[in-house]
Amino acid sequence: MYNIILITIDSLRPDFIGCYNENAKKEELTPNIDNWAKDAVIFKTTISQGPRTPESFPALLSGQYSCRYLDIYKGLSPQRVLISEILKKYNYYTAAFNTNPYISRHSGYNRGFDYYKDNLLTFGKHGLKKKFLMGYVRLRNLLKEPYIRANKLNKQVLSWLERANKPFFLWIHYMDVHGPYISKKGLILLNRIRAASLWHKAAGVYDHGLNDKEKHFLVETYKEEVRHLDFYINDIFKNIDDTNTLTILTADHGEMLGEHNLFGHGFELYEELLHIPLIIKPPQEIPVKNKYIDTPVKSLDIVPTILDVLNVKANILFDGKSLLPLIQGNEDEYSSNEPIFSEIWTKYLAVRKGEWKLIANYAGRKLKLFNLKEDPKEQNNLADKKPEVVSELKLLIKQHLLDINAPSEDVEKWGFKIDEEIKAQLKALGYF
């Protein structure tokens, strides 16, 4: 049995990776990822099933749409089966390392893992009162950061790898590229204060009031974070046995960097948030025909791909499909024209089919139709000019909702319940 390593990088856009974009290569943003990817398969158009961590990861780790069990904001449903749970049944030794409160043990993401390190703050059995907790988190963010950096996370991972039983499944989630973007030039404490202030000013708000200098600074410090992550991720690459390991590198979602007058990531479904990198390096004995694959694929496809490589069967109706046929040159087994859905909730989602993409906000009664071939930046809303295309895509959305047994209730009814410890850390990351 092969070892499996899944590397997810929060908020990483593919156009800031050298093997996806010539400008990124010229700026040497990701030389280590590019070098590692020379013997890997690069999927040029991979679509996340959600624009933020809580919407994207349920689908990514289960192969089923996030709205299928209505558990996006409530913690994982017992009905949703994670890849860790499947592999555990096949005697895999499973471990995960992350530092994002949304995918913590509190939300059930530790299911199926022998070892789970989410690096959350702990305050004893009863915890601290809210005002003290918030104060502590603010102080910690100034003195340290709202998440664990790649170099420190790697120490945990590499220590585990030294004693890991085989075969193993390892999931690593990095937060370095997530805001606040902290410059590596100048005084550390001053940079952290500046980054936190600018991030909270910019993230997720249309009328953010940023001047051109601040916007430029955000983009440049985002690049610095990408370079920082790339430097340290090489420590993991150097410790992977490619002969016997399936390694997958991807992101949970992208990031707005001024497009549509937005920064960060929030309740939007534009391409800058949904288009993510996906790089797969199969074990050496698995033949690879295609280096670059143009066919649009989904985060949902990752779990079925892992199981297909392992020749493992799971009694689960996946919404994704294995990418192994594409990797081995059997393009006919994966349709390039099937619809791909991304969800915020059952009343706010997007569907893309071919060159067309419809963003349907039924709660806000807004429809946006884009021709991605002619208008990849989604500047020209054709919903009023192309009613026949809108009708076709709306029918696909209706069928999708029927397929996943989704009710019509909006997100407000279901609510979003998290404890104060998690809320404090999420607030530091700009979510509240």
N, C-alpha and C positions, 0 to 999 in steps of 0.2 A: 504493500500500500504506500502511496506517495504521501509525503508531508504537504500540508497546505498552509500558506501564509497569505493572509489578506491584509493589505495595507490601505487604510483609508485616510485621506488628508482633508481636513475640514476647510471648505471655502476655496479650494484650488481650482482655478480656471485652466482649461487646456491651452488657451492662447498665451499663457505665461510659462509654457513648457517648451523647451527647444525642439523636441522631436515632433511637436505639433505646429510650431510657428517659427519661421525663419528669423523674425525680429527678436524673439526670445532667445534663439540660438546665438545670434550676433551679440546680444547683451550678456550671454553666458549666465542665464538665470538658473538653469538646471543641468549643468554638465554631468553630474553623477547619475541623475535619472536617465538622461540621454544615453550615456554610455551603457548603463544596465539594460536599456530598452533595445539596444542593437540586436540582441538575440531574442526579442520578444515580439508579440503581435500587438499592433496599435490600432485601436478602433477609433476612427476619426470622428464619428458622430454617435456619442452615447448620451442618452437622455435619462436624467434622474427622475424618479417618481415623485419628487417633492422639492420645493425651493429652500427648505430649511432642514435642520437635523431631525426634528420630531416627525416630519412628514416623509423624509427620505429613507431613514434607516429601517423602519419596519419592513418596507418592501425589499430593500437591499439585502437584508439578512435572512429573509424568509422566502423570497421568490414569489410573493403574493402581494397584490396591491394593498396600500396602506389603509384604504377605506373598507377593505373587505370585512374587517372585524371591528371597525369603528373604535379602534384603540389608540389612535394617533396621540391624543392628549390625555389618556387615562392610564398609561402603562400598558405593556404588551398583554394582549388577550391570551388566556390559556389555550385558545384554539390555534393561535399562530405558532407554528413550529419553526424555531431558528435552526440555521445550519449547524450550530454547535450541538443542539439536541440530537439532530440526525446522526452526526458523526460520532457522538458519544455512544450511541447504540452500536456502532461498529468498532468499538474499543479504541477510539482515538483519544489521545491525551489532549485536552483542550485548555487554552489559556487566552486571556484578553487583557490588554493594557490601554487605558484611555484616560482622559482628563476632562471630559465633557459631561456636565450634570444631566443633560437630556438622555444620555445613554448609560446611566448609572444603574447600580443594583436596585435603586429605589423604583425604577421603571421596569424592572424584570429582565434587563439585558444580561444579567449574570447566569441566566438559565442555560444549562448544558455545559457550563465551564467548570473544569476542575480547579482552575485558579483564575480569579477575576480581580484585577487591580484597577479601580476607577479613580483613585487619588482624591477622593472627596474629603472635605474637612469633617472631622468627627468631634463631637462635643459631649460625649457621655450619654447616659441613658435618657435623660430628660432634655438635653440640649440647653442652649442659652436663650435668654429672652430675646425677642426680635431686635430691639434697639441695640443691644450689645453685639448680637450676631452681625448685623449690618455694619456696625462700626468696625468690628474685627475684620470683616471681609474688605472694607475700604482700605484699612491700614495695611492688610496683607497684600492687596493689589499694588499699593504704592511701593512697599518694601520688596515685594516679589512680583508676581503677576497672577492674573485670574486663572491661569492654567499651568500645567507642568510643561516645560520646554522639551524639545526633542532629545537634547543631549542627556537630560535626566531620565526621561522615559526610556531611552535606549539602554541605560544602565540596568533598569529593572528587567527589560526584555532580554538582554544578553545574559544576565545572571540566570534567568529562567531557562534560556536555551541550553546553557551548560549542563543542566541536570534534567532536561526534558526527556520523557519517555517517547518512544516512537512506535507507531506513527503519531504525529501531532497536528493539531489545527491551532494556528496562532493568528489572532486578530490584533492589529496595532492601529490605533486611531490617533493621529497627530493634530494638535490645535494651533501650531505656530503661525499658520497663514491666516487664521481667524483674527478679526479685530479684537482689541485695538492693536494697530500695526505699530510696532515699537522700533524706532530707528536704532541702528547699531553704531551710529556715529555720535560722539559727544558724551555728556554725562548721563549715566544710566538712569538715575532717579529723575532727573529733569525730563528725559525722553519719555519715561513712563507717565509722568504727570501730563505732559503735552499730548501724548498718544491717547490717554483716557479721555481727556477733555475734548479732543478733536473727534474721536470715535463717537462719543455720545452726542456730539453736535450734529454729526453727519448721518449716522446709521438709521436707515429706514424712514427718513422724513423727507418729503418733497421740498418744502420750503426751509431747507437747512441753513441758508444764509452763508454758505461757504464762499470765500473769494477764490479767485483763480490760483493764487499761491497755495492756499490750503488744499484745494482739489489736487493740484500737482503734487503736493507733499504726500497726500494719502496714496496716490498711485505709486510714487517712488518708494514709500516705506512698505507698501504691499510687496513690491519687487524685492526689497531687502529681506522681508520675511520668507519669500519663496527661496531666495538664495541661502538663507540661514537653514531652512528645512532641508534643502537639497544637500548641503554640506554634511549634515548629521545623518541623513538617511543612508548615506553610503556606509556607515558603520553596520547597518543591518544587511545591506547588499553583500558586503564582504563576508558575512557569516551564513549565507544561504548556500546550501548544496544544490546547485541547479540540476544535477543529474537525477535527483530523486524528489524534487519539490515543485509543486505548482504554486507560483507566486502571482498574485493579482494586486495591482496598484490602481486605485481609483479615488474619487472624492464623493462626499455625500451630496454636495451641491456646489454651485459656483458663487460668484460675488458680483455685485454691482459696483462699478468704479466710475460713476458719473453718467453712465448711460441712463436715458430716461430721467435725468436729473435725480438719480438715486445712488446711494452708497450703502454697502453692507448687504444684508439679505433679509427679506421680510415676506409679507403676504403678496407676492407678485409671481408671475409665471413667465417672465421673459427668458430668452435664450441664455443671457448671461448668468442666470441662476440655474437653468436646467441642463445646459450643455456641460458635460463633465469629462475628464479624461478616463480612459480605461485601457490599461496595458496589462497583457497577460503573457506570462512566460511559462509554458508547459514544461514538464520534465523532459529531459533530452531525448528519451526514447519515443516520444510522441511526435510524429512527423508534422511539420508546419509548412504549409504551402504559401499562405498569404502573409506578407509583412504588414501592409496597411490594408485595412478593411473599410470601405466606404459605406457599406450597408448600415443604416441607422439601427442601433440596438439599445437595450435598456438596462438599468440597474437590476431590474427583476431577473435578468438572464444570468447573473453571477452564480446564484445557488444551483440552478439546473446544470450549469457548466461544470461546477466543481463535482457534482455527483456523476455527471457523464464521464468525466476524466477518470474518476475512480471506479466506474462501472457499478455504481451503487444505486439501488432502486429504493424510492421512498413512496409510500402510499399517500401521496399528496397531490392535489390538483394545482399545479404551479401556473401562475399567470405569465411567467417568463419561459424562455426556451434556451436550450443549450447552445452555446456559441462554438462548440467543438466542430460541427460541420463546416462553419465558415473558416475556422482556423485551418482545417485540413483541405479546404478548397471545394467543398460541396455546397456551393451557394444556393442551389435549388431547394435545399431543406430549410432555408430561412428566408421568408418573403421580405423584400425591401419595401413593400408597399402596405404592410399591415399597420393599423393605427397604434399609436403609442400615447398613453395617457399619463399625465402628471397631476397630482391631486394636492390641494390644500384641504378641501373637505368635499362632501358630496354636492355642495352648491357652488363650489369654486374650483374649477379644474380646467385643464387644457388637453386638447387632442391634436396630434399632428399625423397627417397621412400624405405621403408624397411630399409635394412642395408646399402644401397648405397647413396652416396651424390656426386653430380657433381657441381663444381664451374666453371661457364662459364664466362670468361672475353672476350667477343667478340671484345671489343675495343682494348684490348691488344693481342688478338689472343692466349689466353692461356686457356687450359682446365685442371682441376684437378679433379681426381676421387678417392674417398676414400671409403673403406669398414669400416663403423663406428663400426661394431661389432668386427672386428678383429684389427682395427686400430683407436681407438677413439681419439687419439691425432693427427690424420691426418698427419702422417709422410711419408707415402708411396703412392705416386701418381701412380695409376694404369691405367691412361688414355690410355697409349700405349698398355698395356697388356690386357685390357678388352674393345675392340672397340664396341662389341655388347651392352654392358651395357651403354657405352657413347652414342651410337646411340639412345637407348631407352629413356634415360634421356633428350637428346637434343630434341627429339620429344615432350616430355612433356613440355619442356620450350617453344617450338614453339607454342604448343596449348595454353599454359598459356598466352602468349603474344597476341594471337588471341582473347582469352576469355576476356581480359581486354582492348581490342582495342588499344594496345600500338603501337606507331610508332617506327621506327628503329633509330630515331635521338639520338645522344649521349648527355650526360649531358652538354658538352661544348657549344653546340648550344643554349641550353635553358638558361644557365647562372645561376648565384646565386646573386640576387640583395637584398642587405640589407643596411639599413642606417648606418651612422657612429657611432651612439650611440650603436646599436646592435653589430657592428663589433668590437668596442673597448672592449666590455665585452666578446665577443667570443674569442678575442685574448688573454685575460687574462686567459681563460680556456683552451688555448692550441690548438684552432681550426685553427689558422692562423700562 
